[in-house]
Amino acid sequence: MYKKVERQALYVWVYSLKWRKKLQRYGTIYYTSPKMKYVMLYVNANKAAEVKKELTAKNYVKRVSLAHRKELDEHFVMKNKDGEEEA
């Protein structure tokens, strides 16, 4: 049966996008920005720290940062005209 695996997004800024193919071995590429020259990469959460360390050591990588989506509160509440919260 399928087990849910926690994933972590990494933003990898590169000097040139020709290195995009090399990044596929570290995880799943979700998005590539040709203008800003970064790749959004999803990796397993338990391996995120070691993948970040490996990528930082590569000479074609400018910098690597973790996405902060897990830290955000995704519970949104609407307020009516009186300032009371609605469920």
PDB file of N, CA, C and O in Angstrom:
ATOM      1  N   MET A   1       0.832  -1.185   0.000  1.00  0.00           N
ATOM      2  CA  MET A   1       0.000   0.000   0.000  1.00  0.00           C
ATOM      3  C   MET A   1       0.880   1.252   0.000  1.00  0.00           C
ATOM      4  O   MET A   1       2.013   1.238   0.479  1.00  0.00           O
ATOM      5  N   TYR A   2       0.347   2.289  -0.529  1.00  0.00           N
ATOM      6  CA  TYR A   2       1.088   3.540  -0.656  1.00  0.00           C
ATOM      7  C   TYR A   2       1.241   4.231   0.692  1.00  0.00           C
ATOM      8  O   TYR A   2       0.259   4.417   1.410  1.00  0.00           O
ATOM      9  N   LYS A   3       2.464   4.611   1.037  1.00  0.00           N
ATOM     10  CA  LYS A   3       2.730   5.381   2.256  1.00  0.00           C
ATOM     11  C   LYS A   3       3.001   6.821   1.875  1.00  0.00           C
ATOM     12  O   LYS A   3       3.749   7.095   0.937  1.00  0.00           O
ATOM     13  N   LYS A   4       2.392   7.738   2.603  1.00  0.00           N
ATOM     14  CA  LYS A   4       2.619   9.152   2.348  1.00  0.00           C
ATOM     15  C   LYS A   4       3.997   9.551   2.871  1.00  0.00           C
ATOM     16  O   LYS A   4       4.337   9.287   4.025  1.00  0.00           O
ATOM     17  N   VAL A   5       4.779  10.186   2.010  1.00  0.00           N
ATOM     18  CA  VAL A   5       6.125  10.625   2.365  1.00  0.00           C
ATOM     19  C   VAL A   5       6.125  12.148   2.417  1.00  0.00           C
ATOM     20  O   VAL A   5       5.693  12.809   1.473  1.00  0.00           O
ATOM     21  N   GLU A   6       6.610  12.696   3.517  1.00  0.00           N
ATOM     22  CA  GLU A   6       6.706  14.154   3.641  1.00  0.00           C
ATOM     23  C   GLU A   6       7.761  14.676   2.678  1.00  0.00           C
ATOM     24  O   GLU A   6       8.853  14.118   2.573  1.00  0.00           O
ATOM     25  N   ARG A   7       7.425  15.742   1.985  1.00  0.00           N
ATOM     26  CA  ARG A   7       8.332  16.339   1.010  1.00  0.00           C
ATOM     27  C   ARG A   7       8.682  17.758   1.438  1.00  0.00           C
ATOM     28  O   ARG A   7       7.910  18.425   2.127  1.00  0.00           O
ATOM     29  N   GLN A   8       9.841  18.196   1.024  1.00  0.00           N
ATOM     30  CA  GLN A   8      10.327  19.540   1.323  1.00  0.00           C
ATOM     31  C   GLN A   8      10.755  20.189   0.014  1.00  0.00           C
ATOM     32  O   GLN A   8      11.435  19.568  -0.801  1.00  0.00           O
ATOM     33  N   ALA A   9      10.355  21.435  -0.181  1.00  0.00           N
ATOM     34  CA  ALA A   9      10.740  22.159  -1.388  1.00  0.00           C
ATOM     35  C   ALA A   9      12.054  22.896  -1.147  1.00  0.00           C
ATOM     36  O   ALA A   9      12.259  23.510  -0.100  1.00  0.00           O
ATOM     37  N   LEU A  10      12.931  22.820  -2.135  1.00  0.00           N
ATOM     38  CA  LEU A  10      14.196  23.537  -2.111  1.00  0.00           C
ATOM     39  C   LEU A  10      14.241  24.469  -3.324  1.00  0.00           C
ATOM     40  O   LEU A  10      13.846  24.086  -4.425  1.00  0.00           O
ATOM     41  N   TYR A  11      14.715  25.667  -3.115  1.00  0.00           N
ATOM     42  CA  TYR A  11      14.946  26.589  -4.214  1.00  0.00           C
ATOM     43  C   TYR A  11      16.445  26.602  -4.469  1.00  0.00           C
ATOM     44  O   TYR A  11      17.234  26.954  -3.592  1.00  0.00           O
ATOM     45  N   VAL A  12      16.829  26.214  -5.685  1.00  0.00           N
ATOM     46  CA  VAL A  12      18.237  26.111  -6.040  1.00  0.00           C
ATOM     47  C   VAL A  12      18.521  27.143  -7.125  1.00  0.00           C
ATOM     48  O   VAL A  12      18.036  27.017  -8.250  1.00  0.00           O
ATOM     49  N   TRP A  13      19.309  28.165  -6.785  1.00  0.00           N
ATOM     50  CA  TRP A  13      19.718  29.176  -7.756  1.00  0.00           C
ATOM     51  C   TRP A  13      20.984  28.686  -8.430  1.00  0.00           C
ATOM     52  O   TRP A  13      21.941  28.287  -7.766  1.00  0.00           O
ATOM     53  N   VAL A  14      20.983  28.718  -9.769  1.00  0.00           N
ATOM     54  CA  VAL A  14      22.126  28.225 -10.542  1.00  0.00           C
ATOM     55  C   VAL A  14      22.663  29.339 -11.437  1.00  0.00           C
ATOM     56  O   VAL A  14      21.976  30.325 -11.704  1.00  0.00           O
ATOM     57  N   TYR A  15      23.897  29.166 -11.893  1.00  0.00           N
ATOM     58  CA  TYR A  15      24.490  30.147 -12.797  1.00  0.00           C
ATOM     59  C   TYR A  15      23.932  30.006 -14.207  1.00  0.00           C
ATOM     60  O   TYR A  15      23.794  30.996 -14.925  1.00  0.00           O
ATOM     61  N   SER A  16      23.613  28.782 -14.602  1.00  0.00           N
ATOM     62  CA  SER A  16      23.066  28.531 -15.925  1.00  0.00           C
ATOM     63  C   SER A  16      22.065  27.378 -15.825  1.00  0.00           C
ATOM     64  O   SER A  16      22.273  26.435 -15.061  1.00  0.00           O
ATOM     65  N   LEU A  17      20.990  27.456 -16.590  1.00  0.00           N
ATOM     66  CA  LEU A  17      19.964  26.409 -16.529  1.00  0.00           C
ATOM     67  C   LEU A  17      20.361  25.141 -17.267  1.00  0.00           C
ATOM     68  O   LEU A  17      19.601  24.172 -17.268  1.00  0.00           O
ATOM     69  N   LYS A  18      21.521  25.123 -17.888  1.00  0.00           N
ATOM     70  CA  LYS A  18      21.959  23.887 -18.526  1.00  0.00           C
ATOM     71  C   LYS A  18      22.232  22.797 -17.475  1.00  0.00           C
ATOM     72  O   LYS A  18      22.327  21.618 -17.816  1.00  0.00           O
ATOM     73  N   TRP A  19      22.357  23.188 -16.219  1.00  0.00           N
ATOM     74  CA  TRP A  19      22.598  22.241 -15.127  1.00  0.00           C
ATOM     75  C   TRP A  19      21.309  21.660 -14.566  1.00  0.00           C
ATOM     76  O   TRP A  19      21.342  20.856 -13.635  1.00  0.00           O
ATOM     77  N   ARG A  20      20.172  22.063 -15.130  1.00  0.00           N
ATOM     78  CA  ARG A  20      18.866  21.594 -14.649  1.00  0.00           C
ATOM     79  C   ARG A  20      18.783  20.061 -14.656  1.00  0.00           C
ATOM     80  O   ARG A  20      18.256  19.455 -13.723  1.00  0.00           O
ATOM     81  N   LYS A  21      19.304  19.456 -15.705  1.00  0.00           N
ATOM     82  CA  LYS A  21      19.234  18.000 -15.838  1.00  0.00           C
ATOM     83  C   LYS A  21      20.016  17.294 -14.730  1.00  0.00           C
ATOM     84  O   LYS A  21      19.615  16.222 -14.275  1.00  0.00           O
ATOM     85  N   LYS A  22      21.122  17.884 -14.299  1.00  0.00           N
ATOM     86  CA  LYS A  22      21.917  17.293 -13.214  1.00  0.00           C
ATOM     87  C   LYS A  22      21.138  17.300 -11.893  1.00  0.00           C
ATOM     88  O   LYS A  22      21.332  16.423 -11.050  1.00  0.00           O
ATOM     89  N   LEU A  23      20.253  18.295 -11.716  1.00  0.00           N
ATOM     90  CA  LEU A  23      19.497  18.406 -10.473  1.00  0.00           C
ATOM     91  C   LEU A  23      18.402  17.351 -10.359  1.00  0.00           C
ATOM     92  O   LEU A  23      17.881  17.131  -9.266  1.00  0.00           O
ATOM     93  N   GLN A  24      18.043  16.696 -11.452  1.00  0.00           N
ATOM     94  CA  GLN A  24      16.993  15.683 -11.417  1.00  0.00           C
ATOM     95  C   GLN A  24      17.356  14.494 -10.541  1.00  0.00           C
ATOM     96  O   GLN A  24      16.468  13.806 -10.037  1.00  0.00           O
ATOM     97  N   ARG A  25      18.623  14.248 -10.356  1.00  0.00           N
ATOM     98  CA  ARG A  25      19.024  13.092  -9.543  1.00  0.00           C
ATOM     99  C   ARG A  25      18.767  13.319  -8.051  1.00  0.00           C
ATOM    100  O   ARG A  25      18.719  12.358  -7.284  1.00  0.00           O
ATOM    101  N   TYR A  26      18.602  14.569  -7.632  1.00  0.00           N
ATOM    102  CA  TYR A  26      18.403  14.867  -6.213  1.00  0.00           C
ATOM    103  C   TYR A  26      16.940  14.848  -5.797  1.00  0.00           C
ATOM    104  O   TYR A  26      16.642  14.665  -4.617  1.00  0.00           O
ATOM    105  N   GLY A  27      16.019  15.034  -6.741  1.00  0.00           N
ATOM    106  CA  GLY A  27      14.600  15.049  -6.401  1.00  0.00           C
ATOM    107  C   GLY A  27      13.759  15.346  -7.624  1.00  0.00           C
ATOM    108  O   GLY A  27      14.230  15.257  -8.758  1.00  0.00           O
ATOM    109  N   THR A  28      12.514  15.699  -7.382  1.00  0.00           N
ATOM    110  CA  THR A  28      11.574  15.987  -8.446  1.00  0.00           C
ATOM    111  C   THR A  28      11.574  17.474  -8.745  1.00  0.00           C
ATOM    112  O   THR A  28      11.353  18.287  -7.846  1.00  0.00           O
ATOM    113  N   ILE A  29      11.819  17.840  -9.988  1.00  0.00           N
ATOM    114  CA  ILE A  29      11.792  19.248 -10.382  1.00  0.00           C
ATOM    115  C   ILE A  29      10.354  19.652 -10.615  1.00  0.00           C
ATOM    116  O   ILE A  29       9.657  19.058 -11.437  1.00  0.00           O
ATOM    117  N   TYR A  30       9.911  20.672  -9.884  1.00  0.00           N
ATOM    118  CA  TYR A  30       8.526  21.128  -9.983  1.00  0.00           C
ATOM    119  C   TYR A  30       8.415  22.367 -10.860  1.00  0.00           C
ATOM    120  O   TYR A  30       7.440  22.507 -11.599  1.00  0.00           O
ATOM    121  N   TYR A  31       9.379  23.258 -10.796  1.00  0.00           N
ATOM    122  CA  TYR A  31       9.316  24.503 -11.555  1.00  0.00           C
ATOM    123  C   TYR A  31      10.725  24.987 -11.865  1.00  0.00           C
ATOM    124  O   TYR A  31      11.652  24.804 -11.075  1.00  0.00           O
ATOM    125  N   THR A  32      10.864  25.605 -13.027  1.00  0.00           N
ATOM    126  CA  THR A  32      12.124  26.220 -13.426  1.00  0.00           C
ATOM    127  C   THR A  32      11.847  27.634 -13.895  1.00  0.00           C
ATOM    128  O   THR A  32      10.955  27.853 -14.715  1.00  0.00           O
ATOM    129  N   SER A  33      12.594  28.585 -13.389  1.00  0.00           N
ATOM    130  CA  SER A  33      12.437  29.975 -13.802  1.00  0.00           C
ATOM    131  C   SER A  33      13.620  30.371 -14.675  1.00  0.00           C
ATOM    132  O   SER A  33      14.730  30.542 -14.172  1.00  0.00           O
ATOM    133  N   PRO A  34      13.390  30.522 -16.003  1.00  0.00           N
ATOM    134  CA  PRO A  34      14.508  30.892 -16.866  1.00  0.00           C
ATOM    135  C   PRO A  34      15.000  32.315 -16.628  1.00  0.00           C
ATOM    136  O   PRO A  34      16.185  32.600 -16.801  1.00  0.00           O
ATOM    137  N   LYS A  35      14.110  33.195 -16.237  1.00  0.00           N
ATOM    138  CA  LYS A  35      14.500  34.592 -16.038  1.00  0.00           C
ATOM    139  C   LYS A  35      15.339  34.764 -14.764  1.00  0.00           C
ATOM    140  O   LYS A  35      16.377  35.425 -14.782  1.00  0.00           O
ATOM    141  N   MET A  36      14.884  34.169 -13.672  1.00  0.00           N
ATOM    142  CA  MET A  36      15.591  34.329 -12.397  1.00  0.00           C
ATOM    143  C   MET A  36      16.626  33.231 -12.152  1.00  0.00           C
ATOM    144  O   MET A  36      17.374  33.293 -11.176  1.00  0.00           O
ATOM    145  N   LYS A  37      16.673  32.240 -13.018  1.00  0.00           N
ATOM    146  CA  LYS A  37      17.635  31.142 -12.970  1.00  0.00           C
ATOM    147  C   LYS A  37      17.614  30.382 -11.641  1.00  0.00           C
ATOM    148  O   LYS A  37      18.626  30.254 -10.953  1.00  0.00           O
ATOM    149  N   TYR A  38      16.425  29.886 -11.312  1.00  0.00           N
ATOM    150  CA  TYR A  38      16.330  28.991 -10.163  1.00  0.00           C
ATOM    151  C   TYR A  38      15.446  27.806 -10.500  1.00  0.00           C
ATOM    152  O   TYR A  38      14.640  27.854 -11.430  1.00  0.00           O
ATOM    153  N   VAL A  39      15.610  26.748  -9.734  1.00  0.00           N
ATOM    154  CA  VAL A  39      14.850  25.517  -9.917  1.00  0.00           C
ATOM    155  C   VAL A  39      14.198  25.191  -8.589  1.00  0.00           C
ATOM    156  O   VAL A  39      14.856  25.183  -7.549  1.00  0.00           O
ATOM    157  N   MET A  40      12.877  24.916  -8.630  1.00  0.00           N
ATOM    158  CA  MET A  40      12.166  24.477  -7.432  1.00  0.00           C
ATOM    159  C   MET A  40      12.172  22.956  -7.443  1.00  0.00           C
ATOM    160  O   MET A  40      11.674  22.328  -8.378  1.00  0.00           O
ATOM    161  N   LEU A  41      12.737  22.377  -6.404  1.00  0.00           N
ATOM    162  CA  LEU A  41      13.007  20.954  -6.354  1.00  0.00           C
ATOM    163  C   LEU A  41      12.355  20.366  -5.113  1.00  0.00           C
ATOM    164  O   LEU A  41      12.517  20.907  -4.018  1.00  0.00           O
ATOM    165  N   TYR A  42      11.618  19.264  -5.263  1.00  0.00           N
ATOM    166  CA  TYR A  42      11.028  18.581  -4.114  1.00  0.00           C
ATOM    167  C   TYR A  42      11.863  17.357  -3.775  1.00  0.00           C
ATOM    168  O   TYR A  42      12.172  16.538  -4.640  1.00  0.00           O
ATOM    169  N   VAL A  43      12.225  17.244  -2.490  1.00  0.00           N
ATOM    170  CA  VAL A  43      12.993  16.100  -1.995  1.00  0.00           C
ATOM    171  C   VAL A  43      12.284  15.549  -0.760  1.00  0.00           C
ATOM    172  O   VAL A  43      11.417  16.208  -0.186  1.00  0.00           O
ATOM    173  N   ASN A  44      12.660  14.338  -0.358  1.00  0.00           N
ATOM    174  CA  ASN A  44      12.107  13.781   0.868  1.00  0.00           C
ATOM    175  C   ASN A  44      12.553  14.633   2.055  1.00  0.00           C
ATOM    176  O   ASN A  44      13.704  15.064   2.121  1.00  0.00           O
ATOM    177  N   ALA A  45      11.638  14.869   2.985  1.00  0.00           N
ATOM    178  CA  ALA A  45      11.920  15.778   4.101  1.00  0.00           C
ATOM    179  C   ALA A  45      13.058  15.274   4.987  1.00  0.00           C
ATOM    180  O   ALA A  45      13.824  16.072   5.528  1.00  0.00           O
ATOM    181  N   ASN A  46      13.172  13.961   5.137  1.00  0.00           N
ATOM    182  CA  ASN A  46      14.228  13.449   6.014  1.00  0.00           C
ATOM    183  C   ASN A  46      15.621  13.554   5.376  1.00  0.00           C
ATOM    184  O   ASN A  46      16.628  13.431   6.074  1.00  0.00           O
ATOM    185  N   LYS A  47      15.687  13.778   4.059  1.00  0.00           N
ATOM    186  CA  LYS A  47      16.976  13.928   3.382  1.00  0.00           C
ATOM    187  C   LYS A  47      17.246  15.361   2.942  1.00  0.00           C
ATOM    188  O   LYS A  47      18.247  15.616   2.273  1.00  0.00           O
ATOM    189  N   ALA A  48      16.391  16.285   3.295  1.00  0.00           N
ATOM    190  CA  ALA A  48      16.508  17.662   2.803  1.00  0.00           C
ATOM    191  C   ALA A  48      17.811  18.325   3.247  1.00  0.00           C
ATOM    192  O   ALA A  48      18.442  19.029   2.458  1.00  0.00           O
ATOM    193  N   ALA A  49      18.215  18.115   4.474  1.00  0.00           N
ATOM    194  CA  ALA A  49      19.435  18.763   4.983  1.00  0.00           C
ATOM    195  C   ALA A  49      20.680  18.270   4.256  1.00  0.00           C
ATOM    196  O   ALA A  49      21.545  19.067   3.894  1.00  0.00           O
ATOM    197  N   GLU A  50      20.773  16.969   4.043  1.00  0.00           N
ATOM    198  CA  GLU A  50      21.969  16.454   3.364  1.00  0.00           C
ATOM    199  C   GLU A  50      21.978  16.797   1.876  1.00  0.00           C
ATOM    200  O   GLU A  50      23.048  16.996   1.301  1.00  0.00           O
ATOM    201  N   VAL A  51      20.803  16.871   1.241  1.00  0.00           N
ATOM    202  CA  VAL A  51      20.737  17.283  -0.162  1.00  0.00           C
ATOM    203  C   VAL A  51      21.136  18.751  -0.288  1.00  0.00           C
ATOM    204  O   VAL A  51      21.846  19.126  -1.221  1.00  0.00           O
ATOM    205  N   LYS A  52      20.678  19.580   0.653  1.00  0.00           N
ATOM    206  CA  LYS A  52      21.045  20.995   0.636  1.00  0.00           C
ATOM    207  C   LYS A  52      22.557  21.161   0.776  1.00  0.00           C
ATOM    208  O   LYS A  52      23.165  21.989   0.097  1.00  0.00           O
ATOM    209  N   LYS A  53      23.151  20.374   1.656  1.00  0.00           N
ATOM    210  CA  LYS A  53      24.595  20.445   1.861  1.00  0.00           C
ATOM    211  C   LYS A  53      25.357  20.002   0.607  1.00  0.00           C
ATOM    212  O   LYS A  53      26.363  20.608   0.239  1.00  0.00           O
ATOM    213  N   GLU A  54      24.867  18.938  -0.046  1.00  0.00           N
ATOM    214  CA  GLU A  54      25.497  18.457  -1.273  1.00  0.00           C
ATOM    215  C   GLU A  54      25.416  19.494  -2.384  1.00  0.00           C
ATOM    216  O   GLU A  54      26.402  19.756  -3.073  1.00  0.00           O
ATOM    217  N   LEU A  55      24.228  20.085  -2.555  1.00  0.00           N
ATOM    218  CA  LEU A  55      24.027  21.046  -3.631  1.00  0.00           C
ATOM    219  C   LEU A  55      24.836  22.321  -3.419  1.00  0.00           C
ATOM    220  O   LEU A  55      25.328  22.911  -4.381  1.00  0.00           O
ATOM    221  N   THR A  56      24.974  22.740  -2.188  1.00  0.00           N
ATOM    222  CA  THR A  56      25.741  23.945  -1.889  1.00  0.00           C
ATOM    223  C   THR A  56      27.209  23.770  -2.287  1.00  0.00           C
ATOM    224  O   THR A  56      27.876  24.738  -2.652  1.00  0.00           O
ATOM    225  N   ALA A  57      27.701  22.548  -2.216  1.00  0.00           N
ATOM    226  CA  ALA A  57      29.098  22.273  -2.556  1.00  0.00           C
ATOM    227  C   ALA A  57      29.350  22.252  -4.066  1.00  0.00           C
ATOM    228  O   ALA A  57      30.502  22.321  -4.495  1.00  0.00           O
ATOM    229  N   LYS A  58      28.304  22.157  -4.870  1.00  0.00           N
ATOM    230  CA  LYS A  58      28.483  22.106  -6.327  1.00  0.00           C
ATOM    231  C   LYS A  58      28.894  23.470  -6.856  1.00  0.00           C
ATOM    232  O   LYS A  58      28.450  24.498  -6.344  1.00  0.00           O
ATOM    233  N   ASN A  59      29.740  23.483  -7.878  1.00  0.00           N
ATOM    234  CA  ASN A  59      30.246  24.757  -8.394  1.00  0.00           C
ATOM    235  C   ASN A  59      29.253  25.472  -9.313  1.00  0.00           C
ATOM    236  O   ASN A  59      29.439  26.653  -9.603  1.00  0.00           O
ATOM    237  N   TYR A  60      28.218  24.798  -9.770  1.00  0.00           N
ATOM    238  CA  TYR A  60      27.221  25.450 -10.622  1.00  0.00           C
ATOM    239  C   TYR A  60      26.042  26.002  -9.833  1.00  0.00           C
ATOM    240  O   TYR A  60      25.107  26.535 -10.430  1.00  0.00           O
ATOM    241  N   VAL A  61      26.061  25.889  -8.520  1.00  0.00           N
ATOM    242  CA  VAL A  61      24.965  26.357  -7.663  1.00  0.00           C
ATOM    243  C   VAL A  61      25.392  27.633  -6.950  1.00  0.00           C
ATOM    244  O   VAL A  61      26.443  27.676  -6.311  1.00  0.00           O
ATOM    245  N   LYS A  62      24.559  28.682  -7.068  1.00  0.00           N
ATOM    246  CA  LYS A  62      24.823  29.935  -6.340  1.00  0.00           C
ATOM    247  C   LYS A  62      24.439  29.786  -4.882  1.00  0.00           C
ATOM    248  O   LYS A  62      25.253  29.998  -3.984  1.00  0.00           O
ATOM    249  N   ARG A  63      23.174  29.414  -4.659  1.00  0.00           N
ATOM    250  CA  ARG A  63      22.703  29.231  -3.275  1.00  0.00           C
ATOM    251  C   ARG A  63      21.494  28.308  -3.264  1.00  0.00           C
ATOM    252  O   ARG A  63      20.850  28.087  -4.290  1.00  0.00           O
ATOM    253  N   VAL A  64      21.199  27.774  -2.087  1.00  0.00           N
ATOM    254  CA  VAL A  64      20.074  26.861  -1.886  1.00  0.00           C
ATOM    255  C   VAL A  64      19.313  27.340  -0.664  1.00  0.00           C
ATOM    256  O   VAL A  64      19.911  27.660   0.363  1.00  0.00           O
ATOM    257  N   SER A  65      17.972  27.389  -0.778  1.00  0.00           N
ATOM    258  CA  SER A  65      17.173  27.759   0.382  1.00  0.00           C
ATOM    259  C   SER A  65      15.950  26.854   0.478  1.00  0.00           C
ATOM    260  O   SER A  65      15.440  26.358  -0.526  1.00  0.00           O
ATOM    261  N   LEU A  66      15.500  26.653   1.699  1.00  0.00           N
ATOM    262  CA  LEU A  66      14.321  25.834   1.953  1.00  0.00           C
ATOM    263  C   LEU A  66      13.061  26.679   1.830  1.00  0.00           C
ATOM    264  O   LEU A  66      13.070  27.868   2.150  1.00  0.00           O
ATOM    265  N   ALA A  67      11.982  26.065   1.367  1.00  0.00           N
ATOM    266  CA  ALA A  67      10.699  26.759   1.308  1.00  0.00           C
ATOM    267  C   ALA A  67      10.096  26.796   2.710  1.00  0.00           C
ATOM    268  O   ALA A  67      10.282  25.866   3.495  1.00  0.00           O
ATOM    269  N   HIS A  68       9.379  27.865   3.018  1.00  0.00           N
ATOM    270  CA  HIS A  68       8.824  28.047   4.362  1.00  0.00           C
ATOM    271  C   HIS A  68       7.332  27.749   4.426  1.00  0.00           C
ATOM    272  O   HIS A  68       6.660  28.198   5.355  1.00  0.00           O
ATOM    273  N   ARG A  69       6.806  27.016   3.477  1.00  0.00           N
ATOM    274  CA  ARG A  69       5.362  26.775   3.434  1.00  0.00           C
ATOM    275  C   ARG A  69       4.869  25.988   4.647  1.00  0.00           C
ATOM    276  O   ARG A  69       3.770  26.244   5.140  1.00  0.00           O
ATOM    277  N   LYS A  70       5.659  25.042   5.131  1.00  0.00           N
ATOM    278  CA  LYS A  70       5.250  24.242   6.290  1.00  0.00           C
ATOM    279  C   LYS A  70       5.123  25.087   7.552  1.00  0.00           C
ATOM    280  O   LYS A  70       4.366  24.744   8.460  1.00  0.00           O
ATOM    281  N   GLU A  71       5.856  26.179   7.606  1.00  0.00           N
ATOM    282  CA  GLU A  71       5.833  27.043   8.783  1.00  0.00           C
ATOM    283  C   GLU A  71       4.629  27.977   8.801  1.00  0.00           C
ATOM    284  O   GLU A  71       4.314  28.554   9.841  1.00  0.00           O
ATOM    285  N   LEU A  72       3.950  28.133   7.666  1.00  0.00           N
ATOM    286  CA  LEU A  72       2.822  29.057   7.582  1.00  0.00           C
ATOM    287  C   LEU A  72       1.545  28.416   8.097  1.00  0.00           C
ATOM    288  O   LEU A  72       1.336  27.211   7.956  1.00  0.00           O
ATOM    289  N   ASP A  73       0.698  29.238   8.695  1.00  0.00           N
ATOM    290  CA  ASP A  73      -0.601  28.779   9.144  1.00  0.00           C
ATOM    291  C   ASP A  73      -1.566  28.854   7.968  1.00  0.00           C
ATOM    292  O   ASP A  73      -1.818  29.937   7.441  1.00  0.00           O
ATOM    293  N   GLU A  74      -2.107  27.711   7.553  1.00  0.00           N
ATOM    294  CA  GLU A  74      -2.982  27.671   6.394  1.00  0.00           C
ATOM    295  C   GLU A  74      -4.452  27.698   6.780  1.00  0.00           C
ATOM    296  O   GLU A  74      -5.314  27.407   5.951  1.00  0.00           O
ATOM    297  N   HIS A  75      -4.746  28.041   8.015  1.00  0.00           N
ATOM    298  CA  HIS A  75      -6.127  28.150   8.472  1.00  0.00           C
ATOM    299  C   HIS A  75      -6.541  29.615   8.357  1.00  0.00           C
ATOM    300  O   HIS A  75      -6.076  30.469   9.112  1.00  0.00           O
ATOM    301  N   PHE A  76      -7.425  29.886   7.398  1.00  0.00           N
ATOM    302  CA  PHE A  76      -7.861  31.252   7.149  1.00  0.00           C
ATOM    303  C   PHE A  76      -9.269  31.452   7.690  1.00  0.00           C
ATOM    304  O   PHE A  76     -10.116  30.567   7.575  1.00  0.00           O
ATOM    305  N   VAL A  77      -9.514  32.614   8.279  1.00  0.00           N
ATOM    306  CA  VAL A  77     -10.806  32.925   8.861  1.00  0.00           C
ATOM    307  C   VAL A  77     -11.309  34.221   8.249  1.00  0.00           C
ATOM    308  O   VAL A  77     -10.577  35.207   8.170  1.00  0.00           O
ATOM    309  N   MET A  78     -12.568  34.210   7.816  1.00  0.00           N
ATOM    310  CA  MET A  78     -13.168  35.429   7.271  1.00  0.00           C
ATOM    311  C   MET A  78     -13.793  36.233   8.401  1.00  0.00           C
ATOM    312  O   MET A  78     -14.306  35.661   9.363  1.00  0.00           O
ATOM    313  N   LYS A  79     -13.754  37.534   8.291  1.00  0.00           N
ATOM    314  CA  LYS A  79     -14.385  38.405   9.286  1.00  0.00           C
ATOM    315  C   LYS A  79     -15.560  39.116   8.619  1.00  0.00           C
ATOM    316  O   LYS A  79     -15.476  39.558   7.473  1.00  0.00           O
ATOM    317  N   ASN A  80     -16.656  39.213   9.369  1.00  0.00           N
ATOM    318  CA  ASN A  80     -17.810  39.928   8.826  1.00  0.00           C
ATOM    319  C   ASN A  80     -17.687  41.421   9.141  1.00  0.00           C
ATOM    320  O   ASN A  80     -16.670  41.862   9.675  1.00  0.00           O
ATOM    321  N   LYS A  81     -18.720  42.193   8.810  1.00  0.00           N
ATOM    322  CA  LYS A  81     -18.664  43.668   8.979  1.00  0.00           C
ATOM    323  C   LYS A  81     -18.454  44.087  10.425  1.00  0.00           C
ATOM    324  O   LYS A  81     -17.832  45.117  10.681  1.00  0.00           O
ATOM    325  N   ASP A  82     -18.958  43.315  11.366  1.00  0.00           N
ATOM    326  CA  ASP A  82     -18.841  43.665  12.788  1.00  0.00           C
ATOM    327  C   ASP A  82     -17.470  43.318  13.360  1.00  0.00           C
ATOM    328  O   ASP A  82     -17.180  43.662  14.506  1.00  0.00           O
ATOM    329  N   GLY A  83     -16.652  42.669  12.612  1.00  0.00           N
ATOM    330  CA  GLY A  83     -15.324  42.296  13.096  1.00  0.00           C
ATOM    331  C   GLY A  83     -15.309  40.940  13.767  1.00  0.00           C
ATOM    332  O   GLY A  83     -14.296  40.544  14.345  1.00  0.00           O
ATOM    333  N   GLU A  84     -16.439  40.209  13.697  1.00  0.00           N
ATOM    334  CA  GLU A  84     -16.487  38.881  14.303  1.00  0.00           C
ATOM    335  C   GLU A  84     -16.007  37.848  13.288  1.00  0.00           C
ATOM    336  O   GLU A  84     -16.210  37.991  12.082  1.00  0.00           O
ATOM    337  N   GLU A  85     -15.376  36.824  13.802  1.00  0.00           N
ATOM    338  CA  GLU A  85     -14.859  35.771  12.928  1.00  0.00           C
ATOM    339  C   GLU A  85     -15.961  34.799  12.552  1.00  0.00           C
ATOM    340  O   GLU A  85     -16.821  34.460  13.364  1.00  0.00           O
ATOM    341  N   GLU A  86     -15.917  34.358  11.297  1.00  0.00           N
ATOM    342  CA  GLU A  86     -16.844  33.351  10.814  1.00  0.00           C
ATOM    343  C   GLU A  86     -16.046  32.085  10.544  1.00  0.00           C
ATOM    344  O   GLU A  86     -14.881  32.139  10.148  1.00  0.00           O
ATOM    345  N   ALA A  87     -16.686  30.959  10.762  1.00  0.00           N
ATOM    346  CA  ALA A  87     -15.999  29.680  10.546  1.00  0.00           C
ATOM    347  C   ALA A  87     -15.902  29.343   9.085  1.00  0.00           C
ATOM    348  O   ALA A  87     -15.353  28.300   8.728  1.00  0.00           O
TER     349      ALA A  87
END
